[in-house]
Amino acid sequence: MAQAWKCSGLRWSADGPLLMWAGGRRSALTRGKRVAFGVAEGGVRTCTGARGHPCPAAAAVPGRSTGARCEECARLDRAHSVAADTLADDPRPYRVYLAWFGPGMVKVGITAEERGSARLLEQGAVCFSWLGTGPLMAARRTEELLRAALRVPDRIPYADKRAVRSALPGTEAERAGEITELHGRAVALPAWPESLAREPLRVVDHAGVFGLPGLDAAVGEVRELVAGGAVGGELVAAAGPDLHLDTGSGVVVLDTRLMTGWELGPAQGGERELPVRRFKEDTGVQDGLF
């Protein structure tokens, strides 16, 4: 392979999704274009490090890990994580939100106000609304209050999100229905922290941004990348970390978190097929997808 870049993952910008590479390079992911990458023979997936620092051991990590970090770097990353409740003194204002991923799939969460809607795009939220803004600990207490009072989780598995993307309600009003009802119940609760300001209902819909209207149901998802393998197809949708690729033999979902830590180059042709889990019948490898 003549040229190879180490993948740092997918990021969402105002102009859409970008694949990030070590050294600061980025590749825009435009729907309708072909996306194709190959892994060199003998290639090894290595730890991506923690908090912007490379892994001192350049440790190898499993192909099916979506975190792409060794145990030590994962520990260091969690030690400075709002999501893991290990960062309590962040002075920035935070927002509490409700996010909807499909019928019956609503979660509550928090994100730093300065990040805007980036967190919702990264999670693949089809639509969302802010609930309130305030200090971190007030936002965290409100998140816990809403989880208990509304009986909604703070996490939804990506497998569940992927399963419904091609069969979502067709209109923004239908997609906003559950958030609208839960928002009304949430802001009426009496036990909100005084330092958290409630926000009015404003549902933001990402279905068009992700390319979900008219999306064909996926036939499977890539299990992992392997040395000497390749992945490719026409990009028909992108939601959260997932790329939906039309391979010519059906749409396959590639979780870009599986790409991090690999050195990737242009697919040359002749590479071996990647392991794919079929959604209707789990047979391990689907012949002829790539």
VOPAGU-2260 file (C-alpha; in pm, 1 decimal, decimal comma):
REM VOPAGU-2260
SITE   aa  ch    i         X         Y         Z
SITE  MET   A    0       0,0       0,0       0,0
SITE  ALA   A    1     172,0     317,1    -123,1
SITE  GLN   A    2      23,7     563,0     127,1
SITE  ALA   A    3    -147,7     500,5     459,3
SITE  TRP   A    4    -295,3     735,5     720,5
SITE  LYS   A    5    -389,6     646,3    1075,2
SITE  CYS   A    6    -761,2     699,1    1134,0
SITE  SER   A    7    -865,8     913,0    1432,7
SITE  GLY   A    8   -1240,8     868,0    1391,8
SITE  LEU   A    9   -1540,2    1060,4    1263,3
SITE  ARG   A   10   -1631,0    1416,7    1363,5
SITE  TRP   A   11   -1940,0    1618,3    1279,5
SITE  SER   A   12   -1901,7    1975,2    1154,8
SITE  ALA   A   13   -2150,2    2237,1    1038,0
SITE  ASP   A   14   -2093,4    2105,8     684,0
SITE  GLY   A   15   -2142,6    1738,8     767,9
SITE  PRO   A   16   -1932,2    1439,9     877,1
SITE  LEU   A   17   -1553,2    1433,0     846,1
SITE  LEU   A   18   -1312,2    1143,2     880,1
SITE  MET   A   19   -1015,6    1254,0    1088,2
SITE  TRP   A   20    -657,8    1132,8    1043,5
SITE  ALA   A   21    -345,3    1155,6    1258,0
SITE  GLY   A   22    -161,3    1478,5    1186,5
SITE  GLY   A   23    -478,8    1680,5    1140,8
SITE  ARG   A   24    -585,7    1566,8     795,9
SITE  ARG   A   25    -957,5    1533,7     733,7
SITE  SER   A   26   -1176,5    1385,4     461,3
SITE  ALA   A   27   -1526,7    1518,1     395,6
SITE  LEU   A   28   -1788,7    1244,0     367,8
SITE  THR   A   29   -2034,3    1350,2      99,4
SITE  ARG   A   30   -2343,7    1141,0      33,0
SITE  GLY   A   31   -2349,0     984,1    -309,0
SITE  LYS   A   32   -1972,1     945,4    -333,3
SITE  ARG   A   33   -1779,2     622,2    -310,1
SITE  VAL   A   34   -1602,3     551,7      17,7
SITE  ALA   A   35   -1331,3     284,4      -1,4
SITE  PHE   A   36   -1039,8     206,8     231,7
SITE  GLY   A   37    -798,6     -82,7     259,6
SITE  VAL   A   38    -584,3    -218,6     544,6
SITE  ALA   A   39    -230,4    -321,8     458,5
SITE  GLU   A   40    -126,6    -686,7     486,7
SITE  GLY   A   41      38,9    -731,0     823,9
SITE  GLY   A   42    -125,4    -415,4     959,5
SITE  VAL   A   43    -188,3    -390,3    1333,3
SITE  ARG   A   44    -451,0    -179,7    1509,8
SITE  THR   A   45    -288,7      27,5    1784,0
SITE  CYS   A   46    -422,0     226,2    2078,9
SITE  THR   A   47    -533,3     582,0    2000,6
SITE  GLY   A   48    -410,0     719,4    2335,0
SITE  ALA   A   49    -597,1     941,2    2579,8
SITE  ARG   A   50    -681,4    1309,4    2616,4
SITE  GLY   A   51    -493,4    1404,7    2299,1
SITE  HIS   A   52    -174,5    1218,0    2394,8
SITE  PRO   A   53     -40,0     911,5    2209,8
SITE  CYS   A   54     -25,7     575,5    2382,7
SITE  PRO   A   55     327,8     545,0    2524,9
SITE  ALA   A   56     329,6     169,4    2459,2
SITE  ALA   A   57     165,4     187,2    2113,0
SITE  ALA   A   58     -30,5    -111,0    2241,9
SITE  ALA   A   59    -226,2    -337,0    2008,4
SITE  VAL   A   60    -604,1    -332,8    2057,9
SITE  PRO   A   61    -875,3    -581,9    1949,8
SITE  GLY   A   62   -1038,5    -532,7    1611,6
SITE  ARG   A   63   -1391,9    -533,1    1754,1
SITE  SER   A   64   -1328,3    -268,4    2021,0
SITE  THR   A   65   -1516,4      55,1    1953,1
SITE  GLY   A   66   -1300,7     240,0    2207,6
SITE  ALA   A   67    -965,6     156,4    2040,2
SITE  ARG   A   68    -778,4     217,1    2367,9
SITE  CYS   A   69    -560,3      -7,2    2581,1
SITE  GLU   A   70    -659,7     -53,8    2945,6
SITE  GLU   A   71    -425,3     216,7    3075,9
SITE  CYS   A   72    -530,6     481,1    2822,1
SITE  ALA   A   73    -897,4     395,5    2876,8
SITE  ARG   A   74    -846,7     448,3    3250,1
SITE  LEU   A   75    -680,6     786,5    3191,8
SITE  ASP   A   76    -960,5     891,6    2957,8
SITE  ARG   A   77   -1230,1     800,2    3210,8
SITE  ALA   A   78   -1043,2     993,1    3481,3
SITE  HIS   A   79   -1132,2    1318,4    3301,8
SITE  SER   A   80   -1479,3    1230,0    3178,5
SITE  VAL   A   81   -1806,3    1410,6    3243,9
SITE  ALA   A   82   -1996,6    1104,0    3125,3
SITE  ALA   A   83   -1821,7     886,5    3384,8
SITE  ASP   A   84   -1893,0    1133,7    3668,0
SITE  THR   A   85   -1520,5    1181,9    3730,3
SITE  LEU   A   86   -1510,4    1552,7    3642,6
SITE  ALA   A   87   -1714,5    1751,2    3893,5
SITE  ASP   A   88   -1546,1    2093,9    3891,8
SITE  ASP   A   89   -1593,3    2193,7    3527,0
SITE  PRO   A   90   -1696,1    2563,4    3539,8
SITE  ARG   A   91   -1858,1    2565,4    3194,7
SITE  PRO   A   92   -2238,8    2582,8    3160,3
SITE  TYR   A   93   -2407,5    2258,9    3057,9
SITE  ARG   A   94   -2731,0    2176,2    2880,3
SITE  VAL   A   95   -2976,8    1897,4    2954,5
SITE  TYR   A   96   -3150,7    1749,9    2650,6
SITE  LEU   A   97   -3403,4    1491,6    2535,1
SITE  ALA   A   98   -3296,8    1293,2    2226,0
SITE  TRP   A   99   -3513,8    1065,7    2008,7
SITE  PHE   A  100   -3373,8     780,7    1798,1
SITE  GLY   A  101   -3693,8     604,0    1697,1
SITE  PRO   A  102   -4033,6     501,8    1835,9
SITE  GLY   A  103   -4000,7     430,2    2206,4
SITE  MET   A  104   -3631,6     527,2    2208,7
SITE  VAL   A  105   -3585,5     855,1    2397,6
SITE  LYS   A  106   -3290,2     932,7    2622,7
SITE  VAL   A  107   -3191,2    1217,7    2851,4
SITE  GLY   A  108   -2837,2    1353,4    2855,8
SITE  ILE   A  109   -2612,2    1651,6    2915,9
SITE  THR   A  110   -2352,3    1830,1    2703,3
SITE  ALA   A  111   -2137,5    2141,6    2740,9
SITE  GLU   A  112   -2324,2    2446,0    2609,6
SITE  GLU   A  113   -2025,6    2551,7    2398,9
SITE  ARG   A  114   -2050,1    2228,0    2197,1
SITE  GLY   A  115   -2391,9    2317,7    2059,1
SITE  SER   A  116   -2561,7    2021,4    1892,7
SITE  ALA   A  117   -2237,3    1833,8    1814,4
SITE  ARG   A  118   -2303,0    1573,7    2085,1
SITE  LEU   A  119   -2646,0    1496,8    1940,1
SITE  LEU   A  120   -2502,2    1451,2    1589,9
SITE  GLU   A  121   -2229,3    1225,5    1729,0
SITE  GLN   A  122   -2489,8    1004,2    1895,8
SITE  GLY   A  123   -2708,2     983,3    1586,2
SITE  ALA   A  124   -3005,3    1156,8    1748,8
SITE  VAL   A  125   -3278,3    1182,2    1485,0
SITE  CYS   A  126   -3434,0    1475,3    1673,2
SITE  PHE   A  127   -3384,5    1649,0    2006,2
SITE  SER   A  128   -3482,2    1942,9    2223,2
SITE  TRP   A  129   -3298,2    2126,1    2499,9
SITE  LEU   A  130   -3453,9    2112,9    2846,3
SITE  GLY   A  131   -3239,8    2345,3    3056,5
SITE  THR   A  132   -2901,9    2515,6    3103,4
SITE  GLY   A  133   -2690,2    2562,2    3415,3
SITE  PRO   A  134   -2383,7    2445,2    3612,1
SITE  LEU   A  135   -2253,6    2092,4    3559,6
SITE  MET   A  136   -2370,5    1945,6    3889,4
SITE  ALA   A  137   -2717,1    2099,0    3854,4
SITE  ALA   A  138   -2739,5    1954,9    3503,1
SITE  ARG   A  139   -2629,1    1615,9    3633,4
SITE  ARG   A  140   -2888,0    1619,3    3914,6
SITE  THR   A  141   -3158,7    1716,3    3666,0
SITE  GLU   A  142   -3054,6    1432,2    3434,9
SITE  GLU   A  143   -3093,0    1184,5    3721,1
SITE  LEU   A  144   -3427,9    1337,5    3822,3
SITE  LEU   A  145   -3563,9    1302,6    3469,6
SITE  ARG   A  146   -3439,7     947,0    3427,7
SITE  ALA   A  147   -3639,4     845,1    3732,2
SITE  ALA   A  148   -3948,2    1062,0    3677,7
SITE  LEU   A  149   -3987,8    1004,3    3302,9
SITE  ARG   A  150   -3849,0     649,1    3303,5
SITE  VAL   A  151   -3608,2     719,0    3019,2
SITE  PRO   A  152   -3247,5     593,6    3001,8
SITE  ASP   A  153   -2926,5     790,2    2957,9
SITE  ARG   A  154   -2795,4     542,2    2699,6
SITE  ILE   A  155   -2944,7     360,4    2400,3
SITE  PRO   A  156   -2740,9      85,9    2227,8
SITE  TYR   A  157   -2623,2     167,1    1876,1
SITE  ALA   A  158   -2760,1    -166,4    1753,3
SITE  ASP   A  159   -3109,9     -49,1    1850,1
SITE  LYS   A  160   -3061,4     285,5    1673,9
SITE  ARG   A  161   -2943,8     117,3    1353,1
SITE  ALA   A  162   -3234,9    -125,8    1349,7
SITE  VAL   A  163   -3498,5     146,1    1300,9
SITE  ARG   A  164   -3329,5     408,6    1081,7
SITE  SER   A  165   -3486,9     293,3     757,3
SITE  ALA   A  166   -3839,6     271,5     905,9
SITE  LEU   A  167   -3884,0     601,8    1090,7
SITE  PRO   A  168   -4206,5     809,0    1076,9
SITE  GLY   A  169   -4212,5    1018,7     762,8
SITE  THR   A  170   -4283,3    1367,5     896,9
SITE  GLU   A  171   -4100,0    1592,4    1142,0
SITE  ALA   A  172   -4420,1    1632,5    1345,4
SITE  GLU   A  173   -4451,6    1254,9    1389,2
SITE  ARG   A  174   -4086,8    1222,0    1485,5
SITE  ALA   A  175   -4119,3    1506,6    1737,2
SITE  GLY   A  176   -4426,0    1365,8    1912,0
SITE  GLU   A  177   -4259,3    1174,8    2195,9
SITE  ILE   A  178   -4012,8    1453,7    2273,8
SITE  THR   A  179   -4294,5    1708,5    2277,8
SITE  GLU   A  180   -4492,6    1504,6    2531,6
SITE  LEU   A  181   -4191,9    1428,3    2753,0
SITE  HIS   A  182   -4065,6    1787,9    2742,3
SITE  GLY   A  183   -4397,9    1909,2    2879,4
SITE  ARG   A  184   -4383,8    1657,5    3163,4
SITE  ALA   A  185   -4018,6    1736,0    3236,8
SITE  VAL   A  186   -4045,5    2114,4    3273,8
SITE  ALA   A  187   -4354,6    2071,7    3497,0
SITE  LEU   A  188   -4160,2    1871,2    3757,2
SITE  PRO   A  189   -4123,4    2068,9    4083,0
SITE  ALA   A  190   -3781,7    1939,3    4194,3
SITE  TRP   A  191   -3557,4    2108,7    3938,5
SITE  PRO   A  192   -3239,8    2269,8    4082,9
SITE  GLU   A  193   -3287,6    2647,4    4108,6
SITE  SER   A  194   -2961,4    2711,2    3921,6
SITE  LEU   A  195   -3081,2    2527,8    3609,9
SITE  ALA   A  196   -3286,7    2749,3    3376,8
SITE  ARG   A  197   -3564,7    2568,2    3190,5
SITE  GLU   A  198   -3567,2    2605,3    2812,2
SITE  PRO   A  199   -3873,2    2608,3    2584,0
SITE  LEU   A  200   -3953,7    2324,7    2346,0
SITE  ARG   A  201   -3766,9    2362,4    2016,6
SITE  VAL   A  202   -3736,4    2028,7    1837,4
SITE  VAL   A  203   -3439,6    2003,5    1598,3
SITE  ASP   A  204   -3470,9    1729,7    1333,8
SITE  HIS   A  205   -3158,7    1563,3    1189,9
SITE  ALA   A  206   -3325,5    1312,6     955,5
SITE  GLY   A  207   -3236,5    1516,4     647,2
SITE  VAL   A  208   -2884,9    1590,7     771,9
SITE  PHE   A  209   -2822,3    1218,1     816,7
SITE  GLY   A  210   -2985,2    1120,0     485,3
SITE  LEU   A  211   -3247,5     896,1     645,3
SITE  PRO   A  212   -3559,0     972,8     433,4
SITE  GLY   A  213   -3596,5     690,3     181,3
SITE  LEU   A  214   -3301,9     496,2     327,1
SITE  ASP   A  215   -3298,5     127,2     234,0
SITE  ALA   A  216   -3283,0    -116,7     521,0
SITE  ALA   A  217   -2929,4    -238,8     589,9
SITE  VAL   A  218   -2855,8    -607,6     533,4
SITE  GLY   A  219   -2575,3    -618,5     791,0
SITE  GLU   A  220   -2292,8    -440,9     970,9
SITE  VAL   A  221   -1915,5    -471,6     959,2
SITE  ARG   A  222   -1789,0    -664,1    1263,8
SITE  GLU   A  223   -1428,4    -543,7    1244,8
SITE  LEU   A  224   -1151,1    -440,7    1009,3
SITE  VAL   A  225    -873,3    -693,3     942,1
SITE  ALA   A  226    -524,7    -674,7     797,6
SITE  GLY   A  227    -538,0    -714,3     420,7
SITE  GLY   A  228    -911,4    -634,8     408,2
SITE  ALA   A  229   -1106,7    -350,9     252,3
SITE  VAL   A  230   -1439,4    -175,3     285,4
SITE  GLY   A  231   -1616,3      22,2      16,2
SITE  GLY   A  232   -1945,6     143,1    -124,4
SITE  GLU   A  233   -2154,2     446,9    -208,7
SITE  LEU   A  234   -2228,3     657,3      98,1
SITE  VAL   A  235   -2607,7     678,2     122,6
SITE  ALA   A  236   -2641,2     797,5     485,1
SITE  ALA   A  237   -2430,9     888,9     787,5
SITE  ALA   A  238   -2568,2     904,4    1142,8
SITE  GLY   A  239   -2360,0     932,7    1456,6
SITE  PRO   A  240   -2045,2     725,2    1397,0
SITE  ASP   A  241   -2216,6     504,5    1137,5
SITE  LEU   A  242   -2171,9     510,8     761,3
SITE  HIS   A  243   -2441,6     338,4     554,6
SITE  LEU   A  244   -2268,5     208,7     239,8
SITE  ASP   A  245   -2444,7      70,2     -67,1
SITE  THR   A  246   -2208,8    -207,4    -170,8
SITE  GLY   A  247   -2407,4    -317,3    -474,2
SITE  SER   A  248   -2524,3    -621,9    -279,3
SITE  GLY   A  249   -2718,8    -425,1     -20,7
SITE  VAL   A  250   -2656,5    -150,5     233,4
SITE  VAL   A  251   -2402,1    -233,6     503,9
SITE  VAL   A  252   -2335,9     -24,2     814,3
SITE  LEU   A  253   -1976,1      62,3     903,6
SITE  ASP   A  254   -1920,6     195,5    1256,1
SITE  THR   A  255   -1625,1     431,6    1203,5
SITE  ARG   A  256   -1514,2     371,4    1562,8
SITE  LEU   A  257   -1387,4      35,7    1429,2
SITE  MET   A  258   -1157,1     226,5    1191,5
SITE  THR   A  259    -971,2     419,4    1461,7
SITE  GLY   A  260    -620,1     297,4    1529,3
SITE  TRP   A  261    -576,5     138,3    1186,2
SITE  GLU   A  262    -349,3     271,3     913,3
SITE  LEU   A  263    -569,3     288,4     605,5
SITE  GLY   A  264    -505,4     362,8     240,9
SITE  PRO   A  265    -698,1     355,4     -86,5
SITE  ALA   A  266    -854,2      19,0    -162,4
SITE  GLN   A  267    -656,8    -145,0    -444,7
SITE  GLY   A  268    -891,8    -429,6    -529,4
SITE  GLY   A  269    -826,8    -790,9    -448,9
SITE  GLU   A  270    -837,2    -740,8     -72,5
SITE  ARG   A  271   -1014,2   -1003,2     135,2
SITE  GLU   A  272   -1373,4    -956,3     244,3
SITE  LEU   A  273   -1444,8    -816,3     590,5
SITE  PRO   A  274   -1645,5   -1001,4     857,9
SITE  VAL   A  275   -2006,9    -883,9     840,3
SITE  ARG   A  276   -2293,1    -965,2    1075,9
SITE  ARG   A  277   -2612,2   -1009,0     879,4
SITE  PHE   A  278   -2921,4    -865,4    1045,4
SITE  LYS   A  279   -3160,5   -1141,9     934,3
SITE  GLU   A  280   -2931,2   -1442,9     952,1
SITE  ASP   A  281   -2600,4   -1426,5    1136,9
SITE  THR   A  282   -2367,3   -1623,9     910,6
SITE  GLY   A  283   -2043,9   -1443,5     994,5
SITE  VAL   A  284   -1917,6   -1336,7     650,0
SITE  GLN   A  285   -2133,8   -1218,3     364,4
SITE  ASP   A  286   -1976,6   -1314,3      34,1
SITE  GLY   A  287   -1916,0   -1048,0    -225,6
SITE  LEU   A  288   -1999,7    -735,2     -29,3
SITE  PHE   A  289   -1663,4    -567,1     -78,1
